[in-house]
């Protein structure tokens, strides 16, 4: 449950940072606003990379088990071939 909360909070922060960058981009009247846009986008990219690494480590260590379309493919056992024919 705590892993899901961390992921959801990170997604909310990414969207808020993207909104902040859009706000500063629309109000691009000074050089300072341009730097704020770059800082917001840099923060968003950093959060996205951290989230990706966190999810990768969580799946690799077994803390987070994906359940979707691809998870059942890996669980299927191969069909044994009939060697007597």
Buried (B, 14 or more C-beta within 10 A) or exposed (E): EEEEEBBEEBEEBBEBBBEBBEEBBEEEEEEEBEEBBEBBBEBBEEBBEEBEEBBEEBEEEEEBEEEEEEEEEEEEEEEEEEEEE
